[in-house]
Amino acid sequence: MPKTVEAIYEENVLKPIEPIKGIKEHERVVIILCSHPAKKSLRELVGTLTHEEAEAMQKLIDEEFEKIEGEW
């Protein structure tokens, strides 16, 4: 049964954040690695778009809200 487990990589070893139920000590498993993206707050994004990019994004947002406006 596939599981998603959050872990930390330290000293060449993956260390799960919490115990993994259903896996015995020394049991072999297959893992797929995916880096956990760092979350950024909106404040960190301020000033990263040009004025034109911000206008284009606002236009897309407005268009999407217009599509769903009648559904609410």
Helices and strands as residue ranges (DSSP letters): E 7-10, E 13-16, H 42-45, H 51-69
